[in-house]
Amino acid sequence: MHRKSIRRNIRLALCLAFLIQRMLCLSQAASKPKPIRLGIVVQSEGPNGLWAQTGRDLTKAELSELESLVKQELSKQEGVVLVSKDDPSDIIGLSIVVEKVGRGSPSVSFVASASLVISKKSGDDIFVTHDVIGGPDLASVARTVAFYFASARFRFTTGMTKRQLN
């Protein structure tokens, strides 16, 4: 008789553990963070850059390629939803200004200025962070831009930025 009560208690404990585990899984699924709505703009410096500027603007094809590569890299990140830069809701805006530097085909590199801004539907924009990125080709610039976004996201989600601001 004692054995039967031990078995029953073990079964009850296993059922209870299973129910607790299921409740935890359901609560974690219910508390998924909202997706990050990200609008992207890729553009050249333009002909009105600084007079001492040594870089050259990218062609339309190169700009399109970089934008496509950046979107491809960012879409790999969990919780990121790419939206139009003109989306009327609150979004994170990623602005990339890029140009070619160097002379001649083998020595051409790319340099980009990337900035993140919180764009509120009220029309207010809040500057978040900025970085300068260089790379030997557009694919490496796109990967570095995606890393830049991921690192800024990490700093904000862990509260590191708040500590830096105080």
N, C-alpha and C positions, 0 to 999 in steps of 0.2 A: 504494500500500500504506500509506503514511503517513496518507492521508486516512481510510482504513478504521479505523485504530486510534484516530484522533481522534474519529470518529463513535461508535465503540464506547465510548470513555472518556466521552464526553458522555452517551450513553445510560445507562451505569453510574452516572454522577454524578447524573443525573435520577432514576433508580430509587432510589438511596441517599437523596437528598433527600426523595423521596416517602415512603419507609419511615420516615425520621426524623420527618417531619411527622405521619404516622399514629400513631407511637408516642407522640409528645408529646400528640396529641389524646386518645388512649386513656388516658394517664396522668392528664391533667387531668380526664377524665370519671370516672376511678376515685377521684380525690381530692376529689370534691364534698363540701362540708361537710354535716354532719348538719343536718336541718331544725330550726328553732327552734320548739319547742312553746310556744305562747302561750295562757294562760288569761286571760280578761277578766271583770272584775266592774264593773258600773256601778250606782251607787246614789246616793240623795239624802243630804244631811246629816242629815236626820231632825229630829223635833220637839225633840230634846234638845240642839240646838246651843247655842252661846254666847248668853247673854241679850241681848247687844248685836248679835247677828247681824241684818243687815238683809235677807238673802236669803230666798227662798221655795223650798220643795221643788218639784221637777218632778213632774208627774203621772205615773202609771204609763205612759201612752201616750208621753209625752215621753222617759221613761227607756228604754223599748223602742226608740223611734226612734233615740236617741243610741247605744244599744248596737249596733243594726243598722248605723248609719252608721260607727261605729268599726270594726266587724268587716269591713265592706265596704272601707274604706280600708286596713286592715292586711292583708287578704287579697291586695291588689295587690302587696305587697312579696315579693320573691323569697326563697324558703327559709323562709317563715313558715307554720306549720301551726296553725290555731286549734283548741284543745282545750277540754274542760270545765275550769272552775276547780277541780274536784274530781278531776282526773286523778291517778291514783296514782303516776305516774312523775315524774321531774325535769321541771319546767316553769318558764317565766318567767311570773310573775303580774303583770298590769297592772290596778291598782285605780284606778278613777275615781270621785271623789265630786263631784257637780255640783249647782249651785243657780242660781236666777234672781235677778238683782239689778236694781234700778231700779223705778220706778213707772210704771204705765201701759203700754199696748200698744206704742207706737212706741219707747219708750226702754228696753225690756227687753233685757238682755244676759245672758249665761251665764258663770259662772266655774266652773272645775273644778280639782280637786287630783288630779294623776296621779302614781302611784308605781309603780316597777318593783321586783319582788322575785324572787330566785331561790328557788323552792320545791323543796326536795329531798324525795325519797321517804322519807327517814329522818325527815322532820318538821321539819327545820331550815329556817328561812327566812333568807335573806341579803339585807339591804337593798341596793339598787343605786343608785337615784336618785329624785328627786322634783322636780316642777315645778308651777307654778300657771299655768293657761291661761284666757284670757278670749276671748270672741267674741260677735258680734252674733246668731248663730243656731247651731243644733245642728250643721249641716253644717260650718261653719267650725271649731267646737270639735273635731269628729271628725277633720278634716284636720290640725289642729294636734297632736292626740294622736298621729296616725300619724307626723307629722314628729318629734315628741318621741321616739317609740320608735326611729325610723330613726337619729336623731342619737345616741342612747344606744348603739345597736348599732354604729354607726360608731366611736364612741370606744372601745368594748371591742375590736372587731376590729382596730383599728389600734394598740392598746396605749396610747392616750392616757391612759386612766384609770389605768393602772399608773404612768405617769410622774407623774400628778397626786398619787397616793397616797404616793409616795416623798419 
